[in-house]
Amino acid sequence: MKGILVVKAHRCLACHSCEMACSVEHSKSKDLFEAVNESPGPAARVSVSRGEDFVVPLQCRQCENAPCVAVCPTNALYCADQESPVVIDHDRCIGCKWCILACPFGVITLDERARTIVKCDQCFERLERGELPACVTACPTGALEFKTLEEVLAEKRGAYLVEIQRAVGGDEK
């Protein structure tokens, strides 16, 4: 299922639970206590970043015509089909960093230990099992949500209709 990670920055407490859950999910063991001893250690594909007056978890936005995929010289970055997220084949990645330069959101990083790039894959293996991405499940405040485009559009339409109703109702008083 193609989905969108929706970020509600006003709810983020910068607790880094999303980063921890992401690291564990992408570890070999999938267990927190074992993951800390893995070598190389698992890297998070989401990072909590600070703005001037806010914090926000940042991860790959899964661009429709992803520039990172277009620029990858080894085709290590790919999208299996229109319903799948952009993922990486670590065996093909040469660590050239072209994708890092091409990413308009600055969310692709290089894992110095493994010498390959690290990016959010929306926990596609979890999605295939009908589960939510690890970062969404771990967020204690609901700052991260995973929704379909249709769900996001329906919410926006609903909010817009409420605003129109307030404006129209406010003029009659």
N, CA, C and O of each residue as an XYZ file, in Angstrom:
692
protein
N       0.839     -1.181      0.000
C       0.000      0.000      0.000
C       0.879      1.238      0.000
O       1.757      1.383      0.851
N       0.649      2.120     -0.940
C       1.384      3.377     -0.988
C       0.792      4.293      0.073
O      -0.416      4.524      0.111
N       1.638      4.793      0.908
C       1.192      5.675      1.964
C       2.137      6.840      2.141
O       3.205      6.905      1.531
N       1.724      7.745      2.978
C       2.479      8.956      3.247
C       2.715      9.046      4.742
O       1.800      8.838      5.538
N       3.945      9.358      5.118
C       4.215      9.644      6.518
C       3.835     11.096      6.760
O       4.448     12.013      6.213
N       2.830     11.286      7.575
C       2.331     12.621      7.901
C       2.963     13.045      9.215
O       2.926     12.306     10.198
N       3.540     14.234      9.228
C       4.207     14.757     10.415
C       3.383     15.900     11.003
O       3.057     16.865     10.311
N       3.055     15.779     12.274
C       2.355     16.847     12.992
C       3.357     17.431     13.977
O       3.449     17.004     15.127
N       4.112     18.427     13.492
C       5.229     18.986     14.254
C       4.803     19.523     15.621
O       5.580     19.455     16.573
N       3.596     20.049     15.733
C       3.150     20.606     17.012
C       3.029     19.542     18.104
O       2.960     19.873     19.288
N       3.003     18.276     17.714
C       2.907     17.185     18.690
C       4.265     16.593     19.073
O       4.359     15.862     20.059
N       5.309     16.894     18.314
C       6.615     16.278     18.544
C       7.280     16.839     19.802
O       7.376     18.052     19.988
N       7.734     15.922     20.661
C       8.411     16.302     21.907
C       9.925     16.128     21.825
O      10.629     16.376     22.803
N      10.426     15.707     20.679
C      11.856     15.430     20.485
C      12.339     14.328     21.423
O      13.446     14.402     21.957
N      11.519     13.323     21.618
C      11.893     12.218     22.508
C      12.802     11.207     21.811
O      13.425     10.377     22.474
N      12.883     11.267     20.493
C      13.728     10.387     19.675
C      13.266      8.932     19.679
O      14.029      8.052     19.282
N      12.052      8.661     20.110
C      11.520      7.299     20.063
C      11.453      6.788     18.633
O      11.673      5.603     18.383
N      11.150      7.674     17.696
C      11.071      7.273     16.287
C      12.438      6.829     15.776
O      12.540      5.846     15.042
N      13.476      7.546     16.159
C      14.834      7.179     15.737
C      15.225      5.816     16.299
O      15.772      4.977     15.583
N      14.946      5.601     17.567
C      15.291      4.339     18.219
C      14.539      3.179     17.570
O      15.133      2.145     17.263
N      13.240      3.350     17.362
C      12.439      2.277     16.752
C      12.906      1.974     15.339
O      12.931      0.816     14.922
N      13.272      3.007     14.607
C      13.773      2.830     13.243
C      15.083      2.051     13.249
O      15.264      1.130     12.453
N      15.980      2.414     14.132
C      17.264      1.708     14.229
C      17.071      0.236     14.552
O      17.700     -0.630     13.946
N      16.212     -0.035     15.496
C      15.966     -1.425     15.893
C      15.310     -2.184     14.744
O      15.685     -3.323     14.466
N      14.349     -1.578     14.080
C      13.663     -2.243     12.965
C      14.629     -2.590     11.839
O      14.452     -3.603     11.161
N      15.648     -1.760     11.634
C      16.611     -1.995     10.559
C      17.879     -2.693     11.052
O      18.871     -2.767     10.326
N      17.846     -3.200     12.273
C      18.985     -3.962     12.791
C      18.880     -5.405     12.310
O      17.837     -5.831     11.814
N      19.947     -6.135     12.457
C      19.936     -7.551     12.070
C      19.043     -8.352     13.010
O      18.310     -9.237     12.569
N      19.101     -8.049     14.293
C      18.392     -8.839     15.293
C      16.933     -8.420     15.480
O      16.113     -9.235     15.903
N      16.600     -7.179     15.177
C      15.258     -6.608     15.415
C      14.917     -6.570     16.905
O      13.747     -6.539     17.285
N      15.954     -6.573     17.736
C      15.793     -6.556     19.186
C      16.675     -5.451     19.762
O      17.866     -5.385     19.459
N      16.095     -4.585     20.590
C      16.814     -3.439     21.136
C      18.088     -3.853     21.856
O      19.145     -3.272     21.612
N      18.012     -4.832     22.724
C      19.159     -5.200     23.540
C      20.273     -5.847     22.729
O      21.447     -5.709     23.070
N      19.919     -6.546     21.667
C      20.930     -7.145     20.804
C      21.465     -6.141     19.786
O      22.633     -6.203     19.402
N      20.613     -5.219     19.351
C      20.993     -4.251     18.315
C      22.140     -3.343     18.759
O      22.965     -2.944     17.937
N      22.199     -3.018     20.034
C      23.256     -2.126     20.507
C      24.643     -2.749     20.400
O      25.647     -2.038     20.402
N      24.699     -4.068     20.306
C      25.983     -4.761     20.189
C      26.336     -5.169     18.761
O      27.389     -5.764     18.533
N      25.478     -4.859     17.808
C      25.740     -5.238     16.422
C      26.845     -4.377     15.825
O      27.030     -3.222     16.207
N      27.568     -4.957     14.889
C      28.631     -4.217     14.215
C      28.540     -4.478     12.714
O      28.645     -5.632     12.301
N      28.354     -3.478     11.901
C      28.120     -2.093     12.299
C      26.746     -1.951     12.937
O      25.818     -2.702     12.638
N      26.644     -0.990     13.803
C      25.384     -0.749     14.492
C      24.324     -0.254     13.516
O      24.654      0.352     12.497
N      23.068     -0.506     13.819
C      21.997     -0.057     12.937
C      21.878      1.466     12.936
O      22.075      2.120     13.960
N      21.557      2.004     11.786
C      21.408      3.456     11.647
C      19.939      3.800     11.457
O      19.219      3.103     10.741
N      19.499      4.863     12.092
C      18.117      5.331     11.946
C      17.939      5.972     10.580
O      18.856      6.599     10.049
N      16.770      5.811     10.029
C      16.429      6.420      8.746
C      15.533      7.632      8.932
O      15.060      8.216      7.957
N      15.305      8.003     10.160
C      14.541      9.190     10.523
C      15.396      9.957     11.517
O      16.116      9.355     12.313
N      15.323     11.269     11.476
C      16.075     12.062     12.453
C      15.218     13.216     12.941
O      14.517     13.870     12.169
N      15.292     13.443     14.217
C      14.563     14.558     14.819
C      15.436     15.796     14.677
O      16.562     15.835     15.172
N      14.907     16.800     13.999
C      15.658     18.028     13.744
C      14.962     19.215     14.391
O      13.742     19.236     14.556
N      15.768     20.193     14.750
C      15.244     21.391     15.406
C      15.127     22.546     14.424
O      16.043     22.837     13.655
N      13.972     23.190     14.477
C      13.786     24.456     13.787
C      13.993     25.552     14.812
O      14.492     25.283     15.905
N      13.629     26.758     14.492
C      13.820     27.857     15.439
C      12.956     27.686     16.691
O      13.440     27.837     17.813
N      11.680     27.370     16.491
C      10.757     27.234     17.619
C      10.034     25.885     17.637
O       8.981     25.755     18.262
N      10.588     24.896     16.966
C       9.911     23.618     16.888
C      10.917     22.498     16.625
O      12.062     22.745     16.244
N      10.466     21.273     16.835
C      11.234     20.081     16.466
C      10.342     19.254     15.552
O       9.115     19.300     15.646
N      10.979     18.501     14.671
C      10.207     17.718     13.718
C      10.999     16.490     13.286
O      12.195     16.589     13.013
N      10.342     15.333     13.221
C      11.023     14.152     12.685
C      11.071     14.251     11.160
O      10.056     14.531     10.524
N      12.228     14.026     10.585
C      12.399     14.114      9.134
C      12.780     12.750      8.577
O      13.616     12.050      9.149
N      12.171     12.380      7.473
C      12.502     11.152      6.775
C      12.171     11.316      5.295
O      11.587     12.322      4.891
N      12.542     10.334      4.498
C      12.316     10.379      3.055
C      10.847     10.653      2.768
O       9.965     10.056      3.385
N      10.591     11.543      1.843
C       9.229     11.906      1.477
C       8.703     11.054      0.325
O       7.575     11.258     -0.124
N       9.502     10.102     -0.161
C       9.080      9.166     -1.197
C       8.547      9.910     -2.428
O       7.396      9.730     -2.824
N       9.391     10.734     -3.016
C       9.037     11.525     -4.198
C       8.497     10.635     -5.316
O       8.945      9.502     -5.489
N       7.534     11.157     -6.072
C       6.958     10.382     -7.166
C       7.988     10.096     -8.257
O       8.140      8.947     -8.673
N       8.677     11.097     -8.714
C       9.779     10.925     -9.664
C      11.058     11.244     -8.901
O      11.666     12.297     -9.095
N      11.447     10.339     -8.050
C      12.523     10.577     -7.093
C      13.848     10.907     -7.770
O      14.377     10.105     -8.539
N      14.384     12.102     -7.476
C      15.674     12.471     -8.061
C      16.812     11.570     -7.602
O      17.789     11.391     -8.330
N      16.700     11.005     -6.411
C      17.748     10.095     -5.927
C      17.812      8.841     -6.794
O      18.898      8.330     -7.069
N      16.671      8.351     -7.219
C      16.629      7.170     -8.089
C      17.203      7.514     -9.452
O      17.977      6.743    -10.018
N      16.826      8.665     -9.976
C      17.267      9.076    -11.309
C      18.776      9.250    -11.389
O      19.372      8.984    -12.433
N      19.404      9.694    -10.303
C      20.832     10.012    -10.333
C      21.725      8.837     -9.926
O      22.939      8.893    -10.122
N      21.150      7.790     -9.371
C      21.951      6.659     -8.869
C      22.623      5.912    -10.026
O      21.936      5.337    -10.870
N      23.969      5.915    -10.073
C      24.663      5.293    -11.208
C      24.639      3.761    -11.213
O      24.896      3.146    -12.248
N      24.334      3.144    -10.078
C      24.335      1.677    -10.014
C      22.930      1.088     -9.889
O      22.773     -0.126     -9.763
N      21.919      1.942     -9.922
C      20.523      1.525     -9.725
C      20.315      0.860     -8.367
O      19.457     -0.009     -8.212
N      21.107      1.277     -7.393
C      20.942      0.760     -6.040
C      19.644      1.274     -5.417
O      19.023      0.591     -4.604
N      19.249      2.467     -5.802
C      17.976      3.021     -5.357
C      16.943      2.712     -6.433
O      17.166      2.956     -7.619
N      15.817      2.175     -5.998
C      14.789      1.821     -6.973
C      13.419      1.780     -6.302
O      13.300      1.758     -5.077
N      12.414      1.771     -7.129
C      11.033      1.650     -6.679
C      10.439      0.482     -7.460
O      10.345      0.546     -8.686
N      10.039     -0.573     -6.774
C       9.569     -1.790     -7.436
C       8.350     -1.532     -8.325
O       8.243     -2.091     -9.417
N       7.446     -0.698     -7.860
C       6.262     -0.323     -8.640
C       5.691      0.965     -8.057
O       6.228      1.507     -7.091
N       4.610      1.449     -8.640
C       4.039      2.721     -8.191
C       3.517      2.682     -6.764
O       3.414      3.724     -6.118
N       3.193      1.521     -6.272
C       2.661      1.385     -4.919
C       3.747      1.156     -3.875
O       3.447      1.080     -2.683
N       5.000      1.044     -4.299
C       6.099      0.720     -3.387
C       6.946      1.947     -3.080
O       7.046      2.859     -3.901
N       7.553      1.969     -1.897
C       8.452      3.076     -1.567
C       9.803      2.922     -2.276
O      10.137      1.846     -2.772
N      10.559      4.000     -2.315
C      11.921      3.962     -2.838
C      12.779      3.253     -1.805
O      12.810      3.639     -0.636
N      13.477      2.211     -2.247
C      14.319      1.430     -1.343
C      15.729      1.338     -1.917
O      15.981      1.732     -3.056
N      16.636      0.812     -1.106
C      18.036      0.683     -1.529
C      18.495     -0.765     -1.459
O      18.175     -1.502     -0.527
N      19.248     -1.140     -2.469
C      19.942     -2.427     -2.484
C      21.368     -2.114     -2.016
O      22.184     -1.624     -2.797
N      21.664     -2.392     -0.758
C      22.956     -2.032     -0.173
C      24.132     -2.720     -0.866
O      25.250     -2.205     -0.842
N      23.894     -3.863     -1.473
C      24.970     -4.558     -2.192
C      25.385     -3.825     -3.462
O      26.507     -3.992     -3.940
N      24.480     -3.012     -4.010
C      24.798     -2.273     -5.235
C      25.309     -0.858     -4.953
O      25.939     -0.249     -5.817
N      25.046     -0.331     -3.759
C      25.438      1.041     -3.425
C      26.955      1.148     -3.308
O      27.595      0.345     -2.629
N      27.521      2.152     -3.982
C      28.968      2.378     -3.937
C      29.336      3.580     -3.071
O      30.509      3.942     -2.971
N      28.341      4.190     -2.452
C      28.611      5.315     -1.558
C      29.072      6.569     -2.271
O      29.832      7.350     -1.698
N      28.636      6.788     -3.508
C      29.090      7.947     -4.290
C      28.487      9.269     -3.797
O      29.022     10.338     -4.091
N      27.398      9.202     -3.065
C      26.719     10.352     -2.463
C      25.938     11.210     -3.458
O      25.482     12.291     -3.085
N      25.768     10.782     -4.687
C      25.003     11.566     -5.649
C      23.556     11.737     -5.190
O      22.959     12.799     -5.364
N      23.003     10.677     -4.603
C      21.622     10.743     -4.126
C      21.478     11.759     -2.993
O      20.454     12.432     -2.875
N      22.502     11.861     -2.176
C      22.476     12.829     -1.074
C      22.383     14.243     -1.638
O      21.626     15.075     -1.137
N      23.155     14.502     -2.679
C      23.128     15.815     -3.328
C      21.813     16.074     -4.044
O      21.346     17.212     -4.093
N      21.213     15.029     -4.598
C      19.982     15.182     -5.376
C      18.733     15.316     -4.506
O      17.729     15.866     -4.959
N      18.776     14.829     -3.283
C      17.590     14.823     -2.423
C      17.167     16.251     -2.060
O      17.940     16.978     -1.436
N      15.958     16.659     -2.439
C      15.513     18.022     -2.139
C      15.207     18.266     -0.661
O      15.045     19.412     -0.242
N      15.127     17.201      0.124
C      14.772     17.341      1.536
C      15.944     17.108      2.479
O      15.807     17.294      3.688
N      17.089     16.705      1.950
C      18.273     16.495      2.778
C      18.133     15.376      3.786
O      18.696     15.454      4.878
N      17.387     14.329      3.440
C      17.129     13.265      4.404
C      17.867     11.965      4.096
O      17.685     10.975      4.805
N      18.687     11.948      3.063
C      19.507     10.771      2.777
C      20.880     11.023      3.380
O      21.459     12.095      3.205
N      21.395     10.030      4.089
C      22.702     10.176      4.727
C      23.612      9.020      4.330
O      23.169      8.028      3.752
N      24.880      9.170      4.650
C      25.850      8.118      4.392
C      26.221      7.469      5.710
O      26.609      8.149      6.659
N      26.102      6.163      5.766
C      26.545      5.415      6.938
C      28.043      5.197      6.744
O      28.456      4.353      5.949
N      28.843      5.954      7.466
C      30.301      5.913      7.312
C      30.875      4.525      7.563
O      31.843      4.127      6.915
N      30.282      3.782      8.505
C      30.806      2.458      8.821
C      30.539      1.468      7.698
O      31.418      0.685      7.336
N      29.343      1.497      7.148
C      28.972      0.541      6.104
C      29.311      1.061      4.711
O      29.325      0.296      3.747
N      29.584      2.357      4.606
C      29.922      3.015      3.338
C      28.802      2.925      2.301
O      29.067      2.899      1.099
N      27.564      2.879      2.762
C      26.404      2.933      1.878
C      25.446      3.979      2.417
O      25.568      4.425      3.558
N      24.499      4.359      1.587
C      23.555      5.380      2.041
C      22.476      4.759      2.919
O      22.231      3.553      2.900
N      21.847      5.634      3.683
C      20.768      5.254      4.582
C      19.607      6.187      4.296
O      19.762      7.409      4.297
N      18.439      5.601      4.052
C      17.244      6.409      3.823
C      16.010      5.640      4.272
O      16.027      4.411      4.350
N      14.977      6.347      4.558
C      13.716      5.744      4.983
C      13.140      4.898      3.846
O      13.098      5.326      2.693
N      12.704      3.706      4.193
C      12.041      2.824      3.226
C      10.602      2.535      3.666
O       9.975      1.584      3.199
N      10.096      3.368      4.569
C       8.749      3.255      5.138
C       8.520      1.887      5.795
O       7.381      1.445      5.947
N       9.610      1.231      6.178
C       9.502     -0.106      6.774
C       8.637     -0.999      5.883
O       7.684     -1.622      6.351
N       8.980     -1.051      4.594
C       8.153     -1.747      3.606
C       7.875     -3.203      3.977
O       6.831     -3.743      3.609
N       8.789     -3.841      4.695
C       8.537     -5.226      5.110
C       7.398     -5.281      6.135
O       6.592     -6.211      6.131
N       7.345     -4.278      7.004
C       6.241     -4.203      7.965
C       4.927     -3.920      7.236
O       3.897     -4.511      7.560
N       4.963     -3.023      6.258
C       3.757     -2.699      5.492
C       3.201     -3.945      4.798
O       1.988     -4.153      4.755
N       4.100     -4.767      4.257
C       3.672     -6.006      3.598
C       2.974     -6.946      4.568
O       2.133     -7.748      4.160
N       3.316     -6.854      5.846
C       2.675     -7.691      6.872
C       1.427     -7.013      7.451
O       0.777     -7.559      8.343
N       1.096     -5.823      6.938
C      -0.075     -5.096      7.427
C       0.191     -4.275      8.662
O      -0.747     -3.844      9.334
N       1.458     -4.049      8.978
C       1.833     -3.251     10.150
C       2.216     -1.838      9.717
O       2.531     -1.594      8.552
N       2.182     -0.929     10.662
C       2.609      0.452     10.414
C       4.129      0.545     10.493
O       4.768     -0.315     11.101
N       4.721      1.582      9.883
C       6.168      1.793     10.044
C       6.536      1.911     11.524
O       5.745      2.385     12.339
N       7.744      1.475     11.850
C       8.191      1.450     13.254
C       8.144      2.828     13.899
O       7.769      2.947     15.065
N       8.513      3.863     13.169
C       8.518      5.216     13.748
C       7.115      5.654     14.157
O       6.938      6.308     15.184
N       6.121      5.291     13.353
C       4.731      5.657     13.645
C       4.260      4.930     14.896
O       3.642      5.532     15.774
N       4.549      3.649     14.979
C       4.142      2.844     16.126
C       4.793      3.334     17.416
O       4.172      3.304     18.479
N       6.038      3.784     17.322
C       6.784      4.181     18.521
C       6.459      5.585     19.014
O       6.736      5.902     20.171
N       5.889      6.419     18.184
C       5.655      7.825     18.567
C       4.582      7.923     19.652
O       3.426      7.583     19.402
N       4.946      8.383     20.852
C       3.982      8.406     21.953
C       2.938      9.515     21.854
O       1.922      9.465     22.548
N       3.172     10.510     21.006
C       2.251     11.641     20.934
C       1.434     11.674     19.647
O       0.583     12.547     19.480
N       1.679     10.746     18.745
C       0.960     10.751     17.472
C       1.458     11.816     16.509
O       0.728     12.237     15.612
N       2.701     12.253     16.693
C       3.270     13.254     15.786
C       3.525     12.659     14.404
O       3.604     13.391     13.418
N       3.652     11.343     14.330
C       3.839     10.653     13.055
C       2.630      9.765     12.788
O       2.205      8.993     13.648
N       2.093      9.888     11.594
C       0.977      9.055     11.172
C       1.278      8.523      9.781
O       1.994      9.168      9.014
N       0.744      7.361      9.446
C       0.899      6.788      8.121
C      -0.483      6.702      7.499
O      -1.360      6.000      8.003
N      -0.671      7.427      6.390
C      -1.985      7.513      5.759
C      -1.866      7.390      4.254
O      -0.804      7.608      3.672
N      -2.976      7.036      3.643
C      -3.022      7.049      2.183
C      -3.241      8.490      1.737
O      -3.681      9.333      2.518
N      -2.936      8.756      0.494
C      -3.158     10.090     -0.062
C      -4.636     10.459      0.028
O      -4.975     11.608      0.314
N      -5.504      9.497     -0.212
C      -6.942      9.751     -0.151
C      -7.367     10.175      1.251
O      -8.204     11.066      1.397
N      -6.801      9.546      2.286
C      -7.124      9.918      3.664
C      -6.670     11.341      3.976
O      -7.395     12.098      4.622
N      -5.482     11.703      3.524
C      -4.957     13.049      3.758
C      -5.836     14.081      3.061
O      -6.182     15.105      3.649
N      -6.198     13.811      1.808
C      -7.048     14.744      1.063
C      -8.423     14.884      1.703
O      -8.956     15.991      1.774
N      -9.003     13.794      2.164
C     -10.311     13.845      2.815
C     -10.255     14.697      4.085
O     -11.176     15.469      4.353
N      -9.177     14.562      4.870
C      -9.028     15.385      6.079
C      -8.912     16.861      5.725
O      -9.521     17.713      6.374
N      -8.131     17.159      4.698
C      -7.954     18.555      4.299
C      -9.274     19.146      3.798
O      -9.608     20.284      4.124
N     -10.024     18.372      3.004
C     -11.331     18.841      2.528
C     -12.256     19.099      3.707
O     -12.947     20.116      3.752
N     -12.268     18.167      4.670
C     -13.117     18.325      5.842
C     -12.763     19.565      6.638
O     -13.651     20.300      7.070
N     -11.468     19.808      6.837
C     -11.030     21.000      7.572
C     -11.409     22.269      6.822
O     -11.799     23.263      7.434
N     -11.296     22.238      5.504
C     -11.652     23.398      4.681
C     -13.147     23.679      4.783
O     -13.553     24.837      4.888
N     -13.970     22.629      4.753
C     -15.413     22.818      4.864
C     -15.789     23.393      6.221
O     -16.698     24.220      6.306
N     -15.115     22.976      7.272
C     -15.370     23.529      8.601
C     -15.047     25.025      8.612
O     -15.800     25.818      9.177
N     -13.931     25.411      7.989
C     -13.547     26.825      7.919
C     -14.578     27.635      7.142
O     -14.921     28.748      7.542
N     -15.069     27.093      6.051
C     -16.090     27.793      5.262
C     -17.355     27.956      6.086
O     -17.972     29.021      6.087
N     -17.740     26.894      6.791
C     -18.943     26.961      7.610
C     -18.799     28.026      8.693
O     -19.741     28.772      8.961
N     -17.629     28.098      9.312
C     -17.390     29.134     10.341
C     -17.489     30.522      9.737
O     -18.086     31.426     10.321
N     -16.893     30.684      8.551
C     -16.907     31.992      7.902
C     -18.328     32.392      7.513
O     -18.726     33.541      7.708
N     -19.077     31.469      6.977
C     -20.452     31.761      6.572
C     -21.313     31.980      7.806
O     -22.107     32.919      7.851
N     -21.164     31.130      8.799
C     -21.928     31.268     10.037
C     -21.574     32.540     10.781
O     -22.435     33.140     11.425
N     -20.326     32.958     10.704
C     -19.870     34.166     11.388
C     -20.407     35.437     10.773
O     -20.560     36.445     11.462
N     -20.704     35.400      9.449
C     -21.231     36.586      8.767
C     -22.669     36.842      9.106
O     -23.126     37.981      9.014
N     -23.421     35.796      9.505
C     -24.851     35.947      9.769
C     -25.117     36.537     11.160
O     -26.227     37.002     11.418
N     -24.162     36.529     12.027
C     -24.402     36.995     13.399
C     -24.394     38.472     13.510
O     -24.581     39.011     14.601
